[in-house]
Amino acid sequence: MRGLSISLVSKSFGSTQALKEVSFAVSPGEIVALLGPSGCGKSTLLSIIAGLEAPDSGGVFWDDTLQQPIPTHQRGFGLMFQDFALFPHMKVQANVEFGLRFSDLKPDEIADRAALVLELVGLPGLAGRDVNTLSGGEQQRVALARSLAPQPRLLMLDEPLGSLDRSLRERLVGDLRNILHQLPQTAIYVTHDQEEAFTIADRIIVMNQGRVEQIGTPQEIYSAPASPFVARFLELTNLLDGEVHQTDGRLAVSTPVGDLPLYSQNLIGSVQVLIRPDNAHLDNAGPYTFHGTVVECSFRGNWQRLVLMVNQVQLTFNFPSHIVIPQVGEKITLSLDPEQSIRLYPAPK
C-alpha cells in the first residue's frame, strides 16, 4: 500500500510498556491526528516513525518498504516540535533555508523554495526579519515553513500549537489544515486537544496507555465513541452502571436515574450506559423524560452547560447559548430520545 503503514509496533522502557501492538495506516495527502492524554504513547510513536527510537517489535513501512534499516535523515520525514526550535541568530529566511542546504539544490533554487513556502504560510514579507522579534504565531509559521521547505513525504507535528494561547491556537489550526491540504501534505498531528484534532484531521486515532482505542473520522469518533475511555476523553461524562433486562417483550436498561428504553442495542446483562449531553430538551415532549434539580449553570460562549441532580446522580447537559436555562435550585423536567442519546458498553471486568 502507498503511504505510511504502522504494523504491530510495541515499545517498552524498562518495565513500562509505552506502545502495545499499534497498527494503522496514513494515505498520501491525508492528515491523521494522534489524540490522547499525556503518557499514552503518542510522542514515542512519532520518535519510532522518525527513526529516533527503534521499536521492540513490529514495523514502520513507507510504500511497503520497511523503514527500520533506513537512517533518520534518509527517510524523507519531517518533524516539527512544540517549541519551534528556531535558530535565534538567523533571520527568518535563513531558518527556512536551513534544511535545504543539505540538498542538491543550487543557491538560487534554495532561495526560491524558501520564498515559496514563506508565502504559503502567510509570511511573504518577513524573510529578512530577526526571528526574536516575531510573535508566537509568526514563529510557529516560520517553523512550519522550515519543516515544509524540504518537501517531506511525511510531516509529523508534535503538539505544534501547545505553547500558544487558546485564541491564537484556534485561528492557526484552521490555517494549518488549509496549508497542508493545499500542498497536499501527508501529515501526522499529535495533540491532547480534541478540538484541535477535530478541526485539522481527516481521521483521528485515539490512544490510551499505549494502545489504539478507536480510529475514525472526527464525526465518527464524536457520534459513536468506541469505549467509556473515549467518551470520557471527549468530555461525554454521563456514564452510569446499568443492567439490561426485558419487560413486556421490550428491552430496557436499569440505571440509578431510572429505566431507559432501548431500541437498537444488542448487549445483555451488566453494562455501562452513556447518556449524551447534547440531545436533551427542556420539555416533557420526548420519548423519555426525567426530573431533577439544577445544581450548576455555566455560560461557555456559543453554548451553556447545565448540571442536573437526578436521584443523587449528577448529569451534565449542553444547550445552545440562546436558550434560557433554569437557575440553580430549580426543579425541571428534561426529555430525550433514547435511540439518539443512549449508548451501551460492556461492563468492565
N, C-alpha and C positions, 0 to 999 in steps of 0.2 A: 504494500500500500504506500501511496505517496504521503509525504509529510512525516510527522513525528509519531512514533509508537513507543509507549512505555509498557513493558511486559513483565508482570510479577516481580516488581522491584522491591527488595527488602533491604533494610539497613539498621544496624544496631550500633550503639555507642556504649560499650561495657554491657551492663545489664539492662540498659534502656533500649527498647526497640522503637526506633524513630519512624520506620516505614514497614508496612506489613503487606507484601504481595500487591503492590499498587499497579494497576493496569488502566490505561486509557490511550486515546489517540487524538491528535490535533491535525486537521486537514489543512492544506495550503490555503493561506489567506484567512484562516479562522482565528478569532480571538477567544481563548478559553481562560476563564478565571479559576484559580485555586482559592477556595473560600473556606475559612475555618479559624478557630481560635489560636492564640499563641501556643506553640508547642505541639501542634497537630502534625507537623512534618512538612509543611509547605516549603520552607526555605531549604531544608535538607534535600528535598526532591529537586529543587532548582539547581543546587550545587552538583547533584549527580548528573542531571541533564547537561550542565555546562562542562562537566569533566573535572570539577574541583574536588569532588568526592567520588569514591568508587562504591558501587552497590555490593552488598554481601552476596546477593543472588539476583537473578533477573537481568533484563537487558534494556538499553536505550537504543532505538533504531531511528534512522532517518532514511526514507525511501527504501526500507527493508535492509539497510546496511547497519550492522552493529557499530555503535559509536565508542564503546569502551577502549578499543585499541587506538583510537584516533586522539592525538593530543588536543588539549583545550583550544589552543589558538588555531587549529586546523579544522575545527568543526563548523565554522561559519555561523556560530551562535553569538548573539549579543546579550549582555546582562546590564540592566540599569537598576541602581540601588536607591534606597530611600534618601540617603544624604547627598545625592547627586555626584559627589567626589569630583568636582571641577578643580582644575589646576588654578590656584589663586594668582599665580604670577603670569598667566597667559590671558590674552584678550579673548573675546568670545570666539572669533574666527579660528584662532589657534587651538582652542579647546575642541572645536568641532572637527578640525582637520587632524587631530592627534592620531586617531586610528587609521586614517588614510595614508599617513606617512610610511606605514609598513606594507603598503600595497605596491602594485606595479604602475600606478597612475603617475603621470607627469605632473609637475607643479601647477600648470595652468588647469589641468583636469581636476586636481585636488581642490583648487580654489573654486572652480565651477560647481563641484559637487557640494562643497560647504555652503556656497551661496544658495543652492537649490534647496537644501534641507532647512536652512535658516528661514527661507521664505515659506516653506511648507509648514513650519511650526509657528509662523506668525511673527518672526523677528528679522525681517529683511533689512532693517536699518541699524542693527546693533552689532554688526560684525567687529567694529573697532572699539567697542566698549570694554572697560575693565569689569570682569565678572563680579568683583566685590561690590560694585555699585548697583547691581541688578536687584530687583525684588525677588522674593521667593518663587513667585510664579514664573518670572523670566528665567531664573536659574534652572527651574525644572524643565523649561522648554529647551534651554541650551543643552542640558544633559540628554534630553530626548533626541535632539538634533545630532549630538555626538554619537549616540547609540545607533541612529538610523543611517548615518553617513556611510559606513562600510557596506551597506545593503545586506544585513544579516539575513540568512534564510529563516532563522527563528530569533525573535526578540523576547527576552524574559524580563519582566518588570517586577521587582520585589518591593512591594509597598511604596511605589514611587511618589505617592502624594501624602504619605503619612506624616511628614513634618510640616505640612501646610495647614492653615486654619480651615475650618469647615466650609465657609462660604467660597473660599478660593478653590478648595478641592471640588466642590460641586460644579464650579464653572469649568475647571480644567479637565475633569474626567470626560465630559461630553466632547470637548475639543480633541482629547486624546483618542477617543474612539473614531472620530471623523478622520483624523490624520492617519491612523493605522489602516482604516478601510480604504482610504483614498489611494494608498500605495499600490496594491493591498499588501499588508504585512502580517505574516503568521506570528502569533504572539501568545505568550502565557503571562497572565496578570495575577500576581499574588496579592491577596488582601484579606483582612479580617472584617471588612466593612461590607455588609450585604448590599447597601445602596450603590456603592462603587461597582460591585460585581454585577448587579442587575443592569446598571447603566452601560457598562463597557463591553460585557461579554456576549458572544453568540451562544456559548454554552458555559455552564458552571459545574465544577467538580467540588462537592462539599466533602471536606476531610475531617476526621475525628480520630485522635490517638493513632495516627499513622495509617489509617485505613480510609478507603473511599466509602463514604456513606451514601452518596447519590450523585448521579450525572444527569443533567438535563438542561433545557433552555431555562432562562430566568422565569418564564411563565410556568413551566412545568414544576420547577423547584418550589415556587411560592404556592401554587394552587394545590399541589399534591406532595407535601414533604414526606419522604420515604420512611422516616423514623421519628420517634419522640425527640431525639437529639437535634435533628434538622429543624423540627418545629420550634423547639426552644431557641435555637440559634437565630431563627428568623423572627424571634420575639412573639411567637404564637404560643403563649404560656398557659392557655386554658386546658391543661392536661389533667384528667381525673382517672382514678381507678374505676373499672366497671365490670359488669357481668352480663353477658348476652344471654337472653332467655326468650322463650316463645310464649305468647299469651294470645289465646283465641286465634291461633293459626298465624299470628303476626310476630315478627322479631322485634325486640326492644332491648335496650341496654340500661341496666340499673346503675345509677351514679349517685354520689352524695347530693346532687341538686335535683334528683328525681329520675323517673324513667323517660328515656328518649326513644322515640320510634326509629326504626331502621328500615332502609329500603334496599340499597344495592350492596350492603356489606356482607362479607362471607365468613367472618370469624365467629366462633362459638366458644363460650366459656369466659375465662378471665381475660380482660383486655385493658388497654389504656385508651382513653377517649379524648380526642381533640375537638374542642368547640372553637371554631374560628372566630376571631374578634371582629370581623369586618362585614358580617352578613346579618346582624341583628337589626331590629326595627323597634322604635319607641311606640309600640301599639300592641294590641292583642289580636291582630288580624292574621297572623301567620299560622302554619300548621301546628306549631308548638309554642306555648307561652310559659313563662315562669316569672316569679315575683321576687323582688329583693329590695335592699336598701342601698342607696348610693353612699359610698364611703370615700370616694375621691373623684374629682373632676380636674382635668388639666388641658390647657389650650396648647396645641402644637403647630400653629400656623395654618396649614391647609386642612388640618384635621384636629380632632379633640378626642381625648381618652376619658372613658368613664369606667370606674371600678365599682362593681356591684357585689354586695354580700348576699349570697343565696344559701340558706341552710348552713351558715357558718363557713361557707366556702367563698373565696374571692374570685370573681370572674372579671376579665378585662374586655372591654369592647371599644371599637373605634368608630367615630361618626364624622361626617363632613363638618367643617367648621361653621357652615351657615345654619346648621340645625341647632335649635335651642334645647340644651340638655338640662335635666333636672339638677337641683342643688344638692349638696352633701346633706344627708339625713333624710331625704325624701324617699318614700316607698314608691316603686314604679313597677310596671309590667313591660317586659320585652318579649318580642316574638321572633322566631327564626324558622327557617326551612331546614329541617334536619338533613335532607338529601344534599343540600348545598353546604351545610355548616358543620356536619359531623364526620369525623374520620376516625377509624379504629386501628389500633396497633396491637400485636400480641403482647400480653403481659410479660414484663421482664422475668427471667428465670432466676 
